[in-house]
Amino acid sequence: MRGDGPCPVMRACGGCAWLNLPYRKQLARKQAAMEELFAPLLSAHAPELALDPIRGMGGTCDDGKLPAPRAFRHKAATPFAPTADGGVSCGFFARGTHDIVAVPSCAVEAPGARAILNGVAAAAQDLGISAYNEDTHQGLLRYAVLRLGWKSAEGVLTLVTSRRDVPHLDELAERAQQIDPRITVVAQNVNPRVTNAILGGETRILRGPDHMADSLLGCTFCISPTAFYQTNPQQTEVLYQLAIDGMDLRAGDVLMDAYCGSGTIGLCAAAATRERGRDIRLLGVERNPAGIADARRNAELNGLSNAAEFLTRDATDYMLEAASRGERVDVLSIDPPRAGSTPEFLSAAAALAPRRIVYVSCNPETQARDLEQLLSTGYELLRLTPVDMFPHTEHVETVAVLERRG
């Protein structure tokens, strides 16, 4: 294995393929890729509009020499695998294999994160807890998933096992908390399936409360072990602020947050609007009951319970019903998964006819497809901004702001 460059395992791991590339050049590449991707859309629908400069960590590609981002990932994970002598190894899977690449430290993870995960592997080995073999499907300990607070000194460690009953698991949880005081919660997730997915359907708390807390844009959020929460919180604030600015919320507006998850974007928007002396009504819609439970708790935590309502519903069905009842939604915020939205959802959004639509995307290719449909239903594109959420990779997120014509 070659040990040159900023990371001794970067070639074997493959997670940060651009780590050797100066950050300014990374941003320039991403900017060029986004301009190429969205050129047909802009040419056809908004020829006078230019794509915004990509928002990197610390600036844009035109800001001169930018320092290489480090320690920005506040979520880290490891698979476990048995060693030849029956021990427990951890690290990253080498690309395209189930071979473990040992990782003593990681340049892009939060300080201490990798030491915690390596410590868990050592403790499991001491306790005789067998590691799961992805090829034979034998063994107990599959993964550990760690989230550490950005603005808080709290963290959640989730131990993923192949079955619920694991000897010495409670002892492993206790020893894990002794590794680092930031581990305030230890949970077990049970995943018995033969799958590449890390998490299974059952989660229980082993030690501590049922959540950790962290802050974004001045709001505090409870984060349960399996809740979605952005990996790079510093850039999440950039992403969310772009979305909030694009909403252009006015006093008395109804903001609908579709795919709302634990309510982060909508609650940050409601709090920011309240700080400016304007009251709005927030409506969050999400199919995942666990996400809605977190969203309601977060609304209460931030003093927004009276202004926010969260519903466990399919957003498409809800919007169609709301449109048929003549209900008013002034601003629609959507943040779909990588597959993007659906034609049915976008048609329902157009039927609801909000004044503005803010579309946050983790996959610009599916966003470009979806924007074509929205722009054909009476909306115009006001702004399109790329955001670098994952430096040293090809990944880009984007925020699009649309307004209804007329």
C-alpha positions as CSV (number, residue, x, y, z in Angstrom):
1,M,0.0,0.0,0.0
2,R,1.4,3.4,-0.9
3,G,1.7,5.9,2.0
4,D,2.3,9.1,0.1
5,G,-0.1,12.0,0.1
6,P,-2.3,13.5,2.9
7,C,-3.8,10.1,3.7
8,P,-1.9,6.8,3.8
9,V,-5.0,4.7,2.8
10,M,-6.6,7.0,0.3
11,R,-5.8,4.8,-2.7
12,A,-7.2,1.6,-1.0
13,C,-10.2,3.3,0.6
14,G,-11.3,5.5,-2.4
15,G,-13.6,7.6,-0.2
16,C,-11.7,10.8,-0.9
17,A,-10.6,10.4,-4.5
18,W,-9.7,14.1,-4.9
19,L,-7.8,14.5,-1.6
20,N,-4.5,15.2,-3.5
21,L,-6.1,17.9,-5.6
22,P,-5.9,21.5,-4.4
23,Y,-9.3,22.5,-3.0
24,R,-9.6,25.5,-5.4
25,K,-9.2,23.1,-8.3
26,Q,-11.8,20.7,-6.8
27,L,-14.3,23.6,-6.7
28,A,-13.5,24.6,-10.2
29,R,-14.1,21.1,-11.5
30,K,-17.4,20.9,-9.7
31,Q,-18.4,24.3,-11.0
32,A,-17.6,23.2,-14.6
33,A,-19.6,19.9,-14.1
34,M,-22.7,21.8,-12.8
35,E,-22.5,24.3,-15.6
36,E,-22.4,21.5,-18.2
37,L,-25.2,19.6,-16.5
38,F,-27.6,22.6,-16.2
39,A,-26.7,24.3,-19.5
40,P,-29.5,22.8,-21.5
41,L,-32.1,23.7,-18.8
42,L,-30.9,27.2,-18.4
43,S,-30.6,27.7,-22.2
44,A,-34.2,26.6,-22.7
45,H,-35.9,28.2,-19.7
46,A,-33.7,30.9,-18.3
47,P,-31.1,32.1,-20.8
48,E,-30.4,35.3,-18.8
49,L,-29.7,33.3,-15.6
50,A,-26.2,32.2,-14.7
51,L,-25.4,29.4,-12.3
52,D,-24.1,30.8,-9.0
53,P,-20.5,30.1,-8.0
54,I,-20.3,26.9,-6.0
55,R,-20.2,27.5,-2.2
56,G,-17.2,25.7,-0.9
57,M,-15.9,25.4,2.7
58,G,-14.4,28.8,3.2
59,G,-15.3,30.4,-0.1
60,T,-15.6,29.8,-3.8
61,C,-13.2,28.7,-6.5
62,D,-12.6,32.4,-7.4
63,D,-11.4,33.2,-3.8
64,G,-7.7,32.4,-4.4
65,K,-6.0,29.8,-2.4
66,L,-8.3,27.9,-0.1
67,P,-7.2,25.7,2.7
68,A,-8.0,22.0,2.2
69,P,-11.0,21.1,4.4
70,R,-10.3,18.7,7.2
71,A,-12.3,17.1,10.0
72,F,-15.7,18.1,8.6
73,R,-17.6,14.8,8.7
74,H,-19.4,14.4,12.0
75,K,-20.8,11.0,11.1
76,A,-18.4,8.0,10.7
77,A,-18.9,4.3,10.3
78,T,-16.9,1.1,10.2
79,P,-17.7,-2.4,9.1
80,F,-16.3,-5.2,11.3
81,A,-14.8,-8.4,10.0
82,P,-13.1,-11.5,11.6
83,T,-9.3,-11.8,11.4
84,A,-7.6,-15.0,10.6
85,D,-7.1,-15.7,14.3
86,G,-10.6,-15.0,15.3
87,G,-10.1,-11.3,16.3
88,V,-12.1,-8.2,15.2
89,S,-10.8,-5.9,12.5
90,C,-12.4,-2.6,11.4
91,G,-11.8,0.3,9.0
92,F,-13.2,0.7,5.5
93,F,-14.1,-1.8,2.9
94,A,-11.6,-1.7,0.0
95,R,-13.3,-0.7,-3.1
96,G,-15.4,-3.5,-4.6
97,T,-14.5,-6.0,-1.9
98,H,-15.2,-7.1,1.6
99,D,-11.6,-6.7,2.5
100,I,-11.0,-4.4,5.5
101,V,-8.5,-1.5,5.1
102,A,-7.3,-0.6,8.6
103,V,-7.6,3.2,9.3
104,P,-5.7,4.5,12.2
105,S,-7.1,8.0,11.6
106,C,-9.1,9.8,9.0
107,A,-8.4,13.3,7.7
108,V,-12.0,14.2,7.0
109,E,-13.7,12.8,10.1
110,A,-14.3,14.8,13.3
111,P,-11.3,14.7,15.6
112,G,-11.3,11.4,17.6
113,A,-14.0,9.7,15.6
114,R,-11.8,7.0,14.1
115,A,-10.1,6.4,17.5
116,I,-13.5,5.7,19.0
117,L,-14.4,3.2,16.3
118,N,-11.0,1.4,16.5
119,G,-11.5,1.3,20.3
120,V,-14.9,-0.4,19.9
121,A,-13.3,-3.1,17.8
122,A,-10.6,-3.7,20.4
123,A,-13.2,-3.9,23.2
124,A,-15.3,-6.3,21.2
125,Q,-12.3,-8.5,20.6
126,D,-11.5,-8.4,24.4
127,L,-15.0,-9.5,25.2
128,G,-15.1,-12.3,22.7
129,I,-17.8,-10.8,20.5
130,S,-17.4,-12.3,17.0
131,A,-17.3,-10.0,14.0
132,Y,-19.7,-10.6,11.1
133,N,-18.3,-12.2,7.9
134,E,-20.0,-10.7,4.9
135,D,-19.2,-13.7,2.7
136,T,-20.3,-16.5,5.1
137,H,-22.9,-14.5,6.9
138,Q,-21.7,-15.8,10.3
139,G,-20.8,-13.7,13.3
140,L,-22.5,-11.0,15.4
141,L,-21.0,-7.5,15.2
142,R,-21.6,-6.0,11.7
143,Y,-21.0,-2.2,11.9
144,A,-20.6,0.7,14.2
145,V,-22.1,4.1,13.2
146,L,-20.9,7.1,15.1
147,R,-22.3,10.7,15.1
148,L,-20.6,13.4,17.1
149,G,-22.0,16.8,17.8
150,W,-20.7,19.9,16.0
151,K,-21.8,22.5,18.5
152,S,-22.4,20.1,21.3
153,A,-20.2,17.6,23.2
154,E,-22.6,14.8,22.7
155,G,-22.6,11.8,20.4
156,V,-24.5,8.6,19.5
157,L,-22.8,5.3,18.8
158,T,-25.0,2.6,17.1
159,L,-23.8,-1.0,17.2
160,V,-25.3,-3.0,14.3
161,T,-25.6,-6.7,15.1
162,S,-26.9,-9.6,13.1
163,R,-29.2,-10.7,15.9
164,R,-30.8,-9.1,19.0
165,D,-29.3,-11.3,21.6
166,V,-25.5,-10.8,21.7
167,P,-23.5,-11.9,24.7
168,H,-21.6,-9.1,26.5
169,L,-23.2,-6.4,24.3
170,D,-24.1,-4.4,27.4
171,E,-20.5,-4.6,28.6
172,L,-19.3,-3.4,25.1
173,A,-21.7,-0.4,25.4
174,E,-20.3,0.4,28.8
175,R,-16.7,0.2,27.6
176,A,-17.5,2.2,24.5
177,Q,-18.7,5.1,26.7
178,Q,-15.4,4.9,28.6
179,I,-13.5,5.5,25.3
180,D,-14.7,9.1,24.9
181,P,-17.0,11.2,27.1
182,R,-18.8,12.5,24.0
183,I,-20.5,9.1,23.6
184,T,-23.7,10.0,25.5
185,V,-25.9,7.4,23.8
186,V,-25.2,3.8,22.8
187,A,-27.8,2.0,20.8
188,Q,-28.2,-1.4,19.2
189,N,-29.6,-1.8,15.7
190,V,-30.5,-5.3,14.5
191,N,-29.9,-6.2,10.9
192,P,-30.2,-9.9,10.2
193,R,-30.6,-9.5,6.4
194,V,-28.1,-10.4,3.7
195,T,-27.8,-6.9,2.4
196,N,-25.3,-4.1,1.7
197,A,-27.5,-1.8,3.8
198,I,-26.0,-0.9,7.1
199,L,-29.1,-0.5,9.3
200,G,-31.9,-2.9,10.0
201,G,-35.4,-2.2,11.2
202,E,-35.1,-2.6,15.0
203,T,-33.2,-0.2,17.2
204,R,-33.0,-0.1,21.0
205,I,-31.1,2.1,23.5
206,L,-28.4,0.3,25.5
207,R,-27.0,3.3,27.5
208,G,-28.0,6.9,27.9
209,P,-31.1,8.8,26.6
210,D,-32.8,8.1,23.3
211,H,-31.2,11.0,21.5
212,M,-28.3,13.4,21.3
213,A,-28.6,17.2,20.7
214,D,-26.8,19.5,18.2
215,S,-27.4,22.9,16.8
216,L,-27.8,24.4,13.3
217,L,-28.4,28.1,12.6
218,G,-29.2,28.8,16.2
219,C,-31.8,26.0,16.5
220,T,-31.3,22.9,18.7
221,F,-32.2,19.5,17.3
222,C,-32.6,16.1,19.0
223,I,-31.0,13.4,16.9
224,S,-32.1,9.8,17.5
225,P,-29.8,6.9,16.5
226,T,-31.3,6.2,13.1
227,A,-32.5,9.7,12.3
228,F,-31.3,11.5,9.1
229,Y,-29.0,14.4,9.9
230,Q,-26.5,16.0,7.6
231,T,-22.9,14.7,7.8
232,N,-21.2,18.0,7.3
233,P,-22.9,20.5,9.6
234,Q,-20.8,23.5,8.7
235,Q,-21.9,23.3,5.1
236,T,-25.4,22.3,6.1
237,E,-25.8,25.8,7.5
238,V,-24.7,27.2,4.1
239,L,-27.2,24.9,2.3
240,Y,-30.1,25.8,4.7
241,Q,-29.4,29.5,4.6
242,L,-29.5,29.5,0.8
243,A,-32.9,27.7,1.0
244,I,-34.2,30.1,3.7
245,D,-33.1,33.1,1.7
246,G,-34.8,31.7,-1.4
247,M,-38.1,31.2,0.4
248,D,-38.5,35.0,0.9
249,L,-41.0,34.3,3.7
250,R,-43.5,37.0,4.6
251,A,-45.7,37.5,7.6
252,G,-48.6,35.1,7.7
253,D,-47.1,32.7,5.0
254,V,-47.7,29.0,5.1
255,L,-44.5,27.1,4.5
256,M,-44.9,23.4,3.6
257,D,-41.8,21.3,4.2
258,A,-42.2,18.1,2.2
259,Y,-39.9,15.2,2.9
260,C,-39.4,17.0,6.2
261,G,-37.6,14.3,8.1
262,S,-36.9,15.6,11.6
263,G,-37.9,19.1,10.6
264,T,-34.6,20.8,10.3
265,I,-35.0,23.0,7.2
266,G,-38.5,24.1,8.1
267,L,-37.8,24.8,11.7
268,C,-34.7,26.8,10.9
269,A,-36.8,28.8,8.4
270,A,-39.5,29.4,11.0
271,A,-37.0,30.4,13.6
272,A,-35.2,32.8,11.3
273,T,-38.5,34.4,10.2
274,R,-39.6,34.8,13.8
275,E,-36.3,36.6,14.6
276,R,-37.2,39.2,12.0
277,G,-40.6,39.8,13.7
278,R,-42.7,37.8,11.2
279,D,-44.8,34.8,12.2
280,I,-45.5,32.0,9.7
281,R,-47.2,28.7,9.8
282,L,-45.0,25.6,9.2
283,L,-46.5,22.4,7.9
284,G,-44.1,19.4,7.7
285,V,-45.2,16.2,5.9
286,E,-43.2,13.0,6.0
287,R,-44.1,9.3,5.7
288,N,-41.6,8.1,8.3
289,P,-43.3,8.2,11.8
290,A,-39.9,8.3,13.6
291,G,-39.0,11.4,11.6
292,I,-42.3,13.1,12.5
293,A,-41.8,12.2,16.2
294,D,-38.4,13.9,16.1
295,A,-39.8,16.9,14.3
296,R,-42.5,17.4,16.9
297,R,-40.0,17.2,19.7
298,N,-37.7,19.6,17.8
299,A,-40.5,22.1,17.4
300,E,-41.2,22.0,21.1
301,L,-37.5,22.3,21.9
302,N,-37.2,25.5,19.8
303,G,-40.4,27.1,21.1
304,L,-42.2,26.6,17.8
305,S,-44.9,24.1,18.7
306,N,-47.6,26.7,18.3
307,A,-46.4,27.6,14.8
308,A,-45.6,24.1,13.5
309,E,-47.7,21.1,12.6
310,F,-46.1,17.8,11.4
311,L,-48.1,15.1,9.7
312,T,-47.3,11.4,9.0
313,R,-48.6,11.4,5.4
314,D,-47.5,10.8,1.9
315,A,-46.7,14.3,0.6
316,T,-48.1,13.7,-2.9
317,D,-51.5,12.5,-1.5
318,Y,-51.6,15.4,1.0
319,M,-50.9,18.1,-1.6
320,L,-53.5,16.7,-4.0
321,E,-56.1,16.7,-1.2
322,A,-55.0,20.2,0.0
323,A,-55.3,21.6,-3.6
324,S,-58.8,20.1,-4.0
325,R,-59.8,21.7,-0.7
326,G,-58.4,25.0,-1.8
327,E,-55.9,25.2,1.0
328,R,-53.2,27.8,0.8
329,V,-49.5,27.0,0.7
330,D,-47.3,30.1,0.0
331,V,-43.9,28.4,-0.1
332,L,-43.0,24.8,-0.7
333,S,-39.7,23.4,0.4
334,I,-38.6,20.0,-0.9
335,D,-35.5,17.9,-0.1
336,P,-36.0,14.5,-1.8
337,P,-33.7,11.5,-1.7
338,R,-31.1,10.8,-4.4
339,A,-33.7,9.4,-6.7
340,G,-35.3,12.8,-6.8
341,S,-39.0,13.5,-6.8
342,T,-41.7,11.8,-8.9
343,P,-43.8,13.1,-11.7
344,E,-46.9,12.7,-9.5
345,F,-45.4,14.7,-6.6
346,L,-44.3,17.5,-9.0
347,S,-47.8,17.6,-10.6
348,A,-49.3,17.8,-7.1
349,A,-47.0,20.6,-6.2
350,A,-48.0,22.5,-9.3
351,A,-51.7,21.9,-8.4
352,L,-51.1,23.4,-5.0
353,A,-49.6,26.4,-6.7
354,P,-47.3,27.9,-4.0
355,R,-45.7,31.3,-4.7
356,R,-42.3,29.9,-4.4
357,I,-40.7,26.4,-4.5
358,V,-37.3,25.8,-3.0
359,Y,-35.7,22.5,-4.2
360,V,-32.7,21.3,-2.2
361,S,-31.1,18.3,-4.0
362,C,-28.4,15.8,-3.1
363,N,-28.4,14.6,-6.8
364,P,-28.2,17.4,-9.4
365,E,-28.9,15.0,-12.2
366,T,-32.4,14.1,-10.9
367,Q,-33.0,17.7,-9.9
368,A,-32.3,18.8,-13.5
369,R,-34.9,16.3,-14.7
370,D,-37.5,17.5,-12.0
371,L,-36.9,21.1,-12.8
372,E,-37.8,20.6,-16.4
373,Q,-41.3,19.4,-15.3
374,L,-41.8,22.3,-12.8
375,L,-40.7,24.9,-15.3
376,S,-43.3,23.5,-17.7
377,T,-46.1,24.1,-15.2
378,G,-45.9,27.9,-14.8
379,Y,-42.8,28.4,-12.7
380,E,-39.6,30.3,-13.6
381,L,-36.1,29.7,-12.2
382,L,-34.8,32.5,-10.1
383,R,-31.6,31.0,-8.7
384,L,-29.5,27.9,-8.9
385,T,-26.6,27.4,-6.4
386,P,-24.2,24.5,-6.1
387,V,-22.9,23.7,-2.6
388,D,-19.8,21.5,-1.8
389,M,-21.1,19.3,1.1
390,F,-18.4,16.6,0.5
391,P,-15.0,18.0,-0.3
392,H,-12.5,15.7,-2.0
393,T,-15.3,13.8,-3.8
394,E,-17.2,14.5,-7.0
395,H,-20.4,15.0,-5.0
396,V,-22.3,18.3,-5.3
397,E,-25.6,19.5,-3.8
398,T,-27.7,22.2,-5.2
399,V,-30.4,24.7,-4.2
400,A,-32.9,25.8,-6.8
401,V,-35.4,28.7,-6.2
402,L,-38.5,28.9,-8.4
403,E,-41.4,31.4,-8.5
404,R,-44.8,31.1,-10.0
405,R,-45.2,33.3,-13.0
406,G,-48.0,35.9,-12.9
